[in-house]
């Protein structure tokens, strides 16, 4: 039988790498054609969605989200 408590604890310990493309915060620029300076941040599952929202609110764009294998 599957143990939900163990599974939940394992997911809570997961860490994710969020790759971000930083764009200038200017409405008139065509950001799709600009050179991008990409960077990444590593966050636990509990902070994944708030971090992605903060990146978006600051004018960044999330390029990918990958689990970090430990």
PDB file of N, CA, C and O in Angstrom, chain B, residues numbered from 101:
ATOM      1  N   UNK B 101       0.845  -1.189   0.000  1.00  0.00           N
ATOM      2  CA  UNK B 101       0.000   0.000   0.000  1.00  0.00           C
ATOM      3  C   UNK B 101       0.885   1.244   0.000  1.00  0.00           C
ATOM      4  O   UNK B 101       1.942   1.278   0.629  1.00  0.00           O
ATOM      5  N   UNK B 102       0.433   2.243  -0.706  1.00  0.00           N
ATOM      6  CA  UNK B 102       1.190   3.489  -0.856  1.00  0.00           C
ATOM      7  C   UNK B 102       1.030   4.360   0.387  1.00  0.00           C
ATOM      8  O   UNK B 102      -0.081   4.543   0.885  1.00  0.00           O
ATOM      9  N   UNK B 103       2.119   4.883   0.874  1.00  0.00           N
ATOM     10  CA  UNK B 103       2.101   5.710   2.077  1.00  0.00           C
ATOM     11  C   UNK B 103       2.074   7.183   1.669  1.00  0.00           C
ATOM     12  O   UNK B 103       3.094   7.726   1.245  1.00  0.00           O
ATOM     13  N   UNK B 104       0.915   7.833   1.794  1.00  0.00           N
ATOM     14  CA  UNK B 104       0.762   9.232   1.380  1.00  0.00           C
ATOM     15  C   UNK B 104       1.628  10.178   2.192  1.00  0.00           C
ATOM     16  O   UNK B 104       2.131  11.165   1.656  1.00  0.00           O
ATOM     17  N   UNK B 105       1.812   9.898   3.463  1.00  0.00           N
ATOM     18  CA  UNK B 105       2.620  10.779   4.311  1.00  0.00           C
ATOM     19  C   UNK B 105       4.063  10.782   3.830  1.00  0.00           C
ATOM     20  O   UNK B 105       4.679  11.844   3.735  1.00  0.00           O
ATOM     21  N   UNK B 106       4.605   9.619   3.527  1.00  0.00           N
ATOM     22  CA  UNK B 106       5.978   9.534   3.022  1.00  0.00           C
ATOM     23  C   UNK B 106       6.096  10.244   1.685  1.00  0.00           C
ATOM     24  O   UNK B 106       7.055  10.981   1.458  1.00  0.00           O
ATOM     25  N   UNK B 107       5.133  10.031   0.796  1.00  0.00           N
ATOM     26  CA  UNK B 107       5.168  10.670  -0.523  1.00  0.00           C
ATOM     27  C   UNK B 107       5.117  12.186  -0.392  1.00  0.00           C
ATOM     28  O   UNK B 107       5.856  12.889  -1.080  1.00  0.00           O
ATOM     29  N   UNK B 108       4.259  12.696   0.477  1.00  0.00           N
ATOM     30  CA  UNK B 108       4.158  14.143   0.669  1.00  0.00           C
ATOM     31  C   UNK B 108       5.454  14.717   1.212  1.00  0.00           C
ATOM     32  O   UNK B 108       5.893  15.778   0.767  1.00  0.00           O
ATOM     33  N   UNK B 109       6.078  14.029   2.171  1.00  0.00           N
ATOM     34  CA  UNK B 109       7.340  14.509   2.726  1.00  0.00           C
ATOM     35  C   UNK B 109       8.432  14.530   1.671  1.00  0.00           C
ATOM     36  O   UNK B 109       9.248  15.452   1.644  1.00  0.00           O
ATOM     37  N   UNK B 110       8.458  13.523   0.799  1.00  0.00           N
ATOM     38  CA  UNK B 110       9.459  13.489  -0.263  1.00  0.00           C
ATOM     39  C   UNK B 110       9.274  14.661  -1.217  1.00  0.00           C
ATOM     40  O   UNK B 110      10.255  15.283  -1.625  1.00  0.00           O
ATOM     41  N   UNK B 111       8.031  14.972  -1.580  1.00  0.00           N
ATOM     42  CA  UNK B 111       7.787  16.097  -2.491  1.00  0.00           C
ATOM     43  C   UNK B 111       8.138  17.424  -1.836  1.00  0.00           C
ATOM     44  O   UNK B 111       8.638  18.329  -2.503  1.00  0.00           O
ATOM     45  N   UNK B 112       7.885  17.550  -0.540  1.00  0.00           N
ATOM     46  CA  UNK B 112       8.215  18.792   0.157  1.00  0.00           C
ATOM     47  C   UNK B 112       9.713  19.043   0.166  1.00  0.00           C
ATOM     48  O   UNK B 112      10.142  20.195   0.235  1.00  0.00           O
ATOM     49  N   UNK B 113      10.514  17.991   0.097  1.00  0.00           N
ATOM     50  CA  UNK B 113      11.967  18.140   0.088  1.00  0.00           C
ATOM     51  C   UNK B 113      12.520  18.372  -1.314  1.00  0.00           C
ATOM     52  O   UNK B 113      13.700  18.690  -1.456  1.00  0.00           O
ATOM     53  N   UNK B 114      11.709  18.224  -2.343  1.00  0.00           N
ATOM     54  CA  UNK B 114      12.183  18.416  -3.713  1.00  0.00           C
ATOM     55  C   UNK B 114      12.613  19.862  -3.914  1.00  0.00           C
ATOM     56  O   UNK B 114      12.027  20.790  -3.355  1.00  0.00           O
ATOM     57  N   UNK B 115      13.644  20.027  -4.720  1.00  0.00           N
ATOM     58  CA  UNK B 115      14.155  21.351  -5.048  1.00  0.00           C
ATOM     59  C   UNK B 115      14.096  21.492  -6.558  1.00  0.00           C
ATOM     60  O   UNK B 115      14.372  20.539  -7.287  1.00  0.00           O
ATOM     61  N   UNK B 116      13.734  22.685  -7.033  1.00  0.00           N
ATOM     62  CA  UNK B 116      13.573  22.923  -8.456  1.00  0.00           C
ATOM     63  C   UNK B 116      14.469  24.050  -8.932  1.00  0.00           C
ATOM     64  O   UNK B 116      14.663  25.044  -8.232  1.00  0.00           O
ATOM     65  N   UNK B 117      15.011  23.886 -10.121  1.00  0.00           N
ATOM     66  CA  UNK B 117      15.818  24.920 -10.768  1.00  0.00           C
ATOM     67  C   UNK B 117      14.904  25.653 -11.742  1.00  0.00           C
ATOM     68  O   UNK B 117      14.348  25.044 -12.657  1.00  0.00           O
ATOM     69  N   UNK B 118      14.749  26.959 -11.547  1.00  0.00           N
ATOM     70  CA  UNK B 118      13.907  27.789 -12.398  1.00  0.00           C
ATOM     71  C   UNK B 118      14.820  28.639 -13.268  1.00  0.00           C
ATOM     72  O   UNK B 118      15.533  29.506 -12.762  1.00  0.00           O
ATOM     73  N   UNK B 119      14.801  28.394 -14.579  1.00  0.00           N
ATOM     74  CA  UNK B 119      15.601  29.199 -15.508  1.00  0.00           C
ATOM     75  C   UNK B 119      14.777  30.391 -15.954  1.00  0.00           C
ATOM     76  O   UNK B 119      13.601  30.261 -16.294  1.00  0.00           O
ATOM     77  N   UNK B 120      15.408  31.554 -15.947  1.00  0.00           N
ATOM     78  CA  UNK B 120      14.701  32.807 -16.180  1.00  0.00           C
ATOM     79  C   UNK B 120      15.397  33.602 -17.270  1.00  0.00           C
ATOM     80  O   UNK B 120      16.626  33.661 -17.322  1.00  0.00           O
ATOM     81  N   UNK B 121      14.601  34.215 -18.144  1.00  0.00           N
ATOM     82  CA  UNK B 121      15.128  35.175 -19.108  1.00  0.00           C
ATOM     83  C   UNK B 121      14.722  36.556 -18.613  1.00  0.00           C
ATOM     84  O   UNK B 121      13.536  36.825 -18.421  1.00  0.00           O
ATOM     85  N   UNK B 122      15.676  37.409 -18.412  1.00  0.00           N
ATOM     86  CA  UNK B 122      15.408  38.751 -17.896  1.00  0.00           C
ATOM     87  C   UNK B 122      15.176  39.704 -19.061  1.00  0.00           C
ATOM     88  O   UNK B 122      16.044  39.864 -19.919  1.00  0.00           O
ATOM     89  N   UNK B 123      14.041  40.315 -19.093  1.00  0.00           N
ATOM     90  CA  UNK B 123      13.718  41.263 -20.157  1.00  0.00           C
ATOM     91  C   UNK B 123      13.657  42.673 -19.592  1.00  0.00           C
ATOM     92  O   UNK B 123      13.322  42.860 -18.423  1.00  0.00           O
ATOM     93  N   UNK B 124      13.978  43.666 -20.412  1.00  0.00           N
ATOM     94  CA  UNK B 124      13.792  45.053 -19.968  1.00  0.00           C
ATOM     95  C   UNK B 124      12.304  45.314 -19.734  1.00  0.00           C
ATOM     96  O   UNK B 124      11.458  44.813 -20.475  1.00  0.00           O
ATOM     97  N   UNK B 125      11.998  46.075 -18.731  1.00  0.00           N
ATOM     98  CA  UNK B 125      10.597  46.382 -18.435  1.00  0.00           C
ATOM     99  C   UNK B 125      10.165  47.601 -19.243  1.00  0.00           C
ATOM    100  O   UNK B 125       9.942  48.677 -18.686  1.00  0.00           O
ATOM    101  N   UNK B 126      10.048  47.428 -20.559  1.00  0.00           N
ATOM    102  CA  UNK B 126       9.627  48.523 -21.437  1.00  0.00           C
ATOM    103  C   UNK B 126       8.581  47.989 -22.400  1.00  0.00           C
ATOM    104  O   UNK B 126       8.837  47.037 -23.138  1.00  0.00           O
ATOM    105  N   UNK B 127       7.406  48.598 -22.395  1.00  0.00           N
ATOM    106  CA  UNK B 127       6.300  48.105 -23.212  1.00  0.00           C
ATOM    107  C   UNK B 127       6.559  48.229 -24.711  1.00  0.00           C
ATOM    108  O   UNK B 127       6.031  47.440 -25.495  1.00  0.00           O
ATOM    109  N   UNK B 128       7.352  49.191 -25.111  1.00  0.00           N
ATOM    110  CA  UNK B 128       7.522  49.450 -26.541  1.00  0.00           C
ATOM    111  C   UNK B 128       8.565  48.556 -27.201  1.00  0.00           C
ATOM    112  O   UNK B 128       8.700  48.584 -28.424  1.00  0.00           O
ATOM    113  N   UNK B 129       9.308  47.761 -26.426  1.00  0.00           N
ATOM    114  CA  UNK B 129      10.354  46.919 -26.999  1.00  0.00           C
ATOM    115  C   UNK B 129       9.812  45.547 -27.378  1.00  0.00           C
ATOM    116  O   UNK B 129       8.964  44.984 -26.687  1.00  0.00           O
ATOM    117  N   UNK B 130      10.318  45.022 -28.489  1.00  0.00           N
ATOM    118  CA  UNK B 130       9.969  43.674 -28.916  1.00  0.00           C
ATOM    119  C   UNK B 130      10.892  42.713 -28.177  1.00  0.00           C
ATOM    120  O   UNK B 130      11.998  42.431 -28.637  1.00  0.00           O
ATOM    121  N   UNK B 131      10.445  42.219 -27.050  1.00  0.00           N
ATOM    122  CA  UNK B 131      11.324  41.425 -26.190  1.00  0.00           C
ATOM    123  C   UNK B 131      11.673  40.067 -26.784  1.00  0.00           C
ATOM    124  O   UNK B 131      12.659  39.456 -26.372  1.00  0.00           O
ATOM    125  N   UNK B 132      10.887  39.580 -27.746  1.00  0.00           N
ATOM    126  CA  UNK B 132      11.181  38.272 -28.338  1.00  0.00           C
ATOM    127  C   UNK B 132      12.476  38.286 -29.135  1.00  0.00           C
ATOM    128  O   UNK B 132      13.114  37.244 -29.286  1.00  0.00           O
ATOM    129  N   UNK B 133      12.876  39.443 -29.647  1.00  0.00           N
ATOM    130  CA  UNK B 133      14.053  39.516 -30.500  1.00  0.00           C
ATOM    131  C   UNK B 133      15.278  40.113 -29.812  1.00  0.00           C
ATOM    132  O   UNK B 133      16.324  40.272 -30.441  1.00  0.00           O
ATOM    133  N   UNK B 134      15.160  40.437 -28.552  1.00  0.00           N
ATOM    134  CA  UNK B 134      16.301  41.003 -27.836  1.00  0.00           C
ATOM    135  C   UNK B 134      17.201  39.895 -27.316  1.00  0.00           C
ATOM    136  O   UNK B 134      16.739  38.793 -27.021  1.00  0.00           O
ATOM    137  N   UNK B 135      18.481  40.192 -27.207  1.00  0.00           N
ATOM    138  CA  UNK B 135      19.355  39.207 -26.568  1.00  0.00           C
ATOM    139  C   UNK B 135      18.982  39.154 -25.092  1.00  0.00           C
ATOM    140  O   UNK B 135      18.670  40.180 -24.486  1.00  0.00           O
ATOM    141  N   UNK B 136      19.014  37.989 -24.533  1.00  0.00           N
ATOM    142  CA  UNK B 136      18.558  37.792 -23.164  1.00  0.00           C
ATOM    143  C   UNK B 136      19.728  37.386 -22.285  1.00  0.00           C
ATOM    144  O   UNK B 136      20.616  36.647 -22.712  1.00  0.00           O
ATOM    145  N   UNK B 137      19.718  37.871 -21.069  1.00  0.00           N
ATOM    146  CA  UNK B 137      20.694  37.359 -20.111  1.00  0.00           C
ATOM    147  C   UNK B 137      19.941  36.371 -19.232  1.00  0.00           C
ATOM    148  O   UNK B 137      19.126  36.767 -18.399  1.00  0.00           O
ATOM    149  N   UNK B 138      20.211  35.106 -19.416  1.00  0.00           N
ATOM    150  CA  UNK B 138      19.504  34.058 -18.673  1.00  0.00           C
ATOM    151  C   UNK B 138      20.198  33.767 -17.351  1.00  0.00           C
ATOM    152  O   UNK B 138      21.422  33.849 -17.250  1.00  0.00           O
ATOM    153  N   UNK B 139      19.427  33.435 -16.364  1.00  0.00           N
ATOM    154  CA  UNK B 139      19.968  33.022 -15.078  1.00  0.00           C
ATOM    155  C   UNK B 139      19.007  32.013 -14.471  1.00  0.00           C
ATOM    156  O   UNK B 139      17.909  31.810 -14.990  1.00  0.00           O
ATOM    157  N   UNK B 140      19.403  31.394 -13.400  1.00  0.00           N
ATOM    158  CA  UNK B 140      18.519  30.427 -12.760  1.00  0.00           C
ATOM    159  C   UNK B 140      18.561  30.598 -11.247  1.00  0.00           C
ATOM    160  O   UNK B 140      19.539  31.084 -10.679  1.00  0.00           O
ATOM    161  N   UNK B 141      17.475  30.187 -10.622  1.00  0.00           N
ATOM    162  CA  UNK B 141      17.378  30.187  -9.165  1.00  0.00           C
ATOM    163  C   UNK B 141      16.932  28.794  -8.738  1.00  0.00           C
ATOM    164  O   UNK B 141      16.237  28.104  -9.485  1.00  0.00           O
ATOM    165  N   UNK B 142      17.325  28.387  -7.555  1.00  0.00           N
ATOM    166  CA  UNK B 142      16.932  27.084  -7.022  1.00  0.00           C
ATOM    167  C   UNK B 142      16.036  27.318  -5.820  1.00  0.00           C
ATOM    168  O   UNK B 142      16.411  28.013  -4.875  1.00  0.00           O
ATOM    169  N   UNK B 143      14.840  26.726  -5.865  1.00  0.00           N
ATOM    170  CA  UNK B 143      13.858  26.943  -4.801  1.00  0.00           C
ATOM    171  C   UNK B 143      13.207  25.621  -4.403  1.00  0.00           C
ATOM    172  O   UNK B 143      13.103  24.708  -5.223  1.00  0.00           O
ATOM    173  N   UNK B 144      12.765  25.514  -3.139  1.00  0.00           N
ATOM    174  CA  UNK B 144      12.011  24.325  -2.727  1.00  0.00           C
ATOM    175  C   UNK B 144      10.591  24.390  -3.297  1.00  0.00           C
ATOM    176  O   UNK B 144      10.124  25.451  -3.711  1.00  0.00           O
ATOM    177  N   UNK B 145       9.925  23.259  -3.311  1.00  0.00           N
ATOM    178  CA  UNK B 145       8.577  23.171  -3.865  1.00  0.00           C
ATOM    179  C   UNK B 145       7.630  24.193  -3.240  1.00  0.00           C
ATOM    180  O   UNK B 145       6.812  24.783  -3.944  1.00  0.00           O
ATOM    181  N   UNK B 146       7.729  24.407  -1.940  1.00  0.00           N
ATOM    182  CA  UNK B 146       6.829  25.336  -1.252  1.00  0.00           C
ATOM    183  C   UNK B 146       6.971  26.767  -1.770  1.00  0.00           C
ATOM    184  O   UNK B 146       6.028  27.550  -1.660  1.00  0.00           O
ATOM    185  N   UNK B 147       8.127  27.125  -2.332  1.00  0.00           N
ATOM    186  CA  UNK B 147       8.366  28.487  -2.822  1.00  0.00           C
ATOM    187  C   UNK B 147       8.310  28.583  -4.346  1.00  0.00           C
ATOM    188  O   UNK B 147       8.517  29.663  -4.899  1.00  0.00           O
ATOM    189  N   UNK B 148       8.033  27.470  -5.033  1.00  0.00           N
ATOM    190  CA  UNK B 148       8.094  27.455  -6.492  1.00  0.00           C
ATOM    191  C   UNK B 148       7.116  28.436  -7.137  1.00  0.00           C
ATOM    192  O   UNK B 148       7.534  29.299  -7.909  1.00  0.00           O
ATOM    193  N   UNK B 149       5.833  28.321  -6.835  1.00  0.00           N
ATOM    194  CA  UNK B 149       4.849  29.207  -7.463  1.00  0.00           C
ATOM    195  C   UNK B 149       5.016  30.667  -7.057  1.00  0.00           C
ATOM    196  O   UNK B 149       4.954  31.538  -7.925  1.00  0.00           O
ATOM    197  N   UNK B 150       5.229  30.981  -5.757  1.00  0.00           N
ATOM    198  CA  UNK B 150       5.456  32.390  -5.408  1.00  0.00           C
ATOM    199  C   UNK B 150       6.691  32.979  -6.096  1.00  0.00           C
ATOM    200  O   UNK B 150       6.693  34.150  -6.475  1.00  0.00           O
ATOM    201  N   UNK B 151       7.734  32.171  -6.255  1.00  0.00           N
ATOM    202  CA  UNK B 151       8.947  32.648  -6.925  1.00  0.00           C
ATOM    203  C   UNK B 151       8.673  32.930  -8.391  1.00  0.00           C
ATOM    204  O   UNK B 151       9.105  33.952  -8.923  1.00  0.00           O
ATOM    205  N   UNK B 152       7.949  32.017  -9.051  1.00  0.00           N
ATOM    206  CA  UNK B 152       7.625  32.222 -10.465  1.00  0.00           C
ATOM    207  C   UNK B 152       6.765  33.474 -10.650  1.00  0.00           C
ATOM    208  O   UNK B 152       6.955  34.222 -11.609  1.00  0.00           O
ATOM    209  N   UNK B 153       5.827  33.701  -9.739  1.00  0.00           N
ATOM    210  CA  UNK B 153       4.972  34.889  -9.815  1.00  0.00           C
ATOM    211  C   UNK B 153       5.792  36.157  -9.606  1.00  0.00           C
ATOM    212  O   UNK B 153       5.576  37.152 -10.299  1.00  0.00           O
ATOM    213  N   UNK B 154       6.723  36.135  -8.666  1.00  0.00           N
ATOM    214  CA  UNK B 154       7.574  37.301  -8.417  1.00  0.00           C
ATOM    215  C   UNK B 154       8.437  37.608  -9.632  1.00  0.00           C
ATOM    216  O   UNK B 154       8.618  38.775  -9.981  1.00  0.00           O
ATOM    217  N   UNK B 155       8.970  36.583 -10.280  1.00  0.00           N
ATOM    218  CA  UNK B 155       9.777  36.781 -11.491  1.00  0.00           C
ATOM    219  C   UNK B 155       8.932  37.452 -12.566  1.00  0.00           C
ATOM    220  O   UNK B 155       9.366  38.410 -13.205  1.00  0.00           O
ATOM    221  N   UNK B 156       7.740  36.945 -12.753  1.00  0.00           N
ATOM    222  CA  UNK B 156       6.839  37.507 -13.771  1.00  0.00           C
ATOM    223  C   UNK B 156       6.459  38.954 -13.437  1.00  0.00           C
ATOM    224  O   UNK B 156       6.427  39.806 -14.325  1.00  0.00           O
ATOM    225  N   UNK B 157       6.175  39.228 -12.172  1.00  0.00           N
ATOM    226  CA  UNK B 157       5.790  40.580 -11.763  1.00  0.00           C
ATOM    227  C   UNK B 157       6.910  41.592 -11.970  1.00  0.00           C
ATOM    228  O   UNK B 157       6.650  42.781 -12.155  1.00  0.00           O
ATOM    229  N   UNK B 158       8.159  41.121 -11.941  1.00  0.00           N
ATOM    230  CA  UNK B 158       9.302  42.019 -12.113  1.00  0.00           C
ATOM    231  C   UNK B 158       9.753  42.123 -13.565  1.00  0.00           C
ATOM    232  O   UNK B 158      10.801  42.701 -13.849  1.00  0.00           O
ATOM    233  N   UNK B 159       8.968  41.566 -14.486  1.00  0.00           N
ATOM    234  CA  UNK B 159       9.286  41.690 -15.902  1.00  0.00           C
ATOM    235  C   UNK B 159      10.122  40.566 -16.468  1.00  0.00           C
ATOM    236  O   UNK B 159      10.558  40.647 -17.616  1.00  0.00           O
ATOM    237  N   UNK B 160      10.360  39.523 -15.697  1.00  0.00           N
ATOM    238  CA  UNK B 160      11.121  38.381 -16.194  1.00  0.00           C
ATOM    239  C   UNK B 160      10.204  37.361 -16.833  1.00  0.00           C
ATOM    240  O   UNK B 160       8.981  37.491 -16.774  1.00  0.00           O
ATOM    241  N   UNK B 161      10.790  36.353 -17.440  1.00  0.00           N
ATOM    242  CA  UNK B 161      10.025  35.290 -18.074  1.00  0.00           C
ATOM    243  C   UNK B 161      10.640  33.953 -17.681  1.00  0.00           C
ATOM    244  O   UNK B 161      11.841  33.744 -17.852  1.00  0.00           O
ATOM    245  N   UNK B 162       9.826  33.059 -17.158  1.00  0.00           N
ATOM    246  CA  UNK B 162      10.308  31.734 -16.783  1.00  0.00           C
ATOM    247  C   UNK B 162      10.488  30.914 -18.058  1.00  0.00           C
ATOM    248  O   UNK B 162       9.542  30.725 -18.822  1.00  0.00           O
ATOM    249  N   UNK B 163      11.705  30.430 -18.279  1.00  0.00           N
ATOM    250  CA  UNK B 163      12.019  29.652 -19.472  1.00  0.00           C
ATOM    251  C   UNK B 163      11.785  28.167 -19.222  1.00  0.00           C
ATOM    252  O   UNK B 163      11.238  27.472 -20.078  1.00  0.00           O
ATOM    253  N   UNK B 164      12.195  27.677 -18.054  1.00  0.00           N
ATOM    254  CA  UNK B 164      11.989  26.263 -17.735  1.00  0.00           C
ATOM    255  C   UNK B 164      12.022  26.045 -16.231  1.00  0.00           C
ATOM    256  O   UNK B 164      12.568  26.850 -15.475  1.00  0.00           O
ATOM    257  N   UNK B 165      11.424  24.937 -15.820  1.00  0.00           N
ATOM    258  CA  UNK B 165      11.455  24.504 -14.426  1.00  0.00           C
ATOM    259  C   UNK B 165      11.861  23.034 -14.439  1.00  0.00           C
ATOM    260  O   UNK B 165      11.199  22.209 -15.070  1.00  0.00           O
ATOM    261  N   UNK B 166      12.946  22.710 -13.745  1.00  0.00           N
ATOM    262  CA  UNK B 166      13.462  21.341 -13.734  1.00  0.00           C
ATOM    263  C   UNK B 166      13.701  20.894 -12.299  1.00  0.00           C
ATOM    264  O   UNK B 166      14.184  21.676 -11.480  1.00  0.00           O
ATOM    265  N   UNK B 167      13.368  19.640 -11.984  1.00  0.00           N
ATOM    266  CA  UNK B 167      13.704  19.138 -10.647  1.00  0.00           C
ATOM    267  C   UNK B 167      15.211  18.960 -10.512  1.00  0.00           C
ATOM    268  O   UNK B 167      15.885  18.563 -11.463  1.00  0.00           O
ATOM    269  N   UNK B 168      15.726  19.252  -9.343  1.00  0.00           N
ATOM    270  CA  UNK B 168      17.146  19.059  -9.065  1.00  0.00           C
ATOM    271  C   UNK B 168      17.308  17.668  -8.471  1.00  0.00           C
ATOM    272  O   UNK B 168      16.686  17.343  -7.459  1.00  0.00           O
ATOM    273  N   UNK B 169      18.131  16.859  -9.091  1.00  0.00           N
ATOM    274  CA  UNK B 169      18.353  15.495  -8.616  1.00  0.00           C
ATOM    275  C   UNK B 169      19.406  15.523  -7.520  1.00  0.00           C
ATOM    276  O   UNK B 169      20.513  16.026  -7.714  1.00  0.00           O
ATOM    277  N   UNK B 170      19.041  14.972  -6.356  1.00  0.00           N
ATOM    278  CA  UNK B 170      19.985  14.960  -5.241  1.00  0.00           C
ATOM    279  C   UNK B 170      20.391  13.556  -4.890  1.00  0.00           C
ATOM    280  O   UNK B 170      21.184  13.354  -3.971  1.00  0.00           O
TER     281      UNK B 170
END
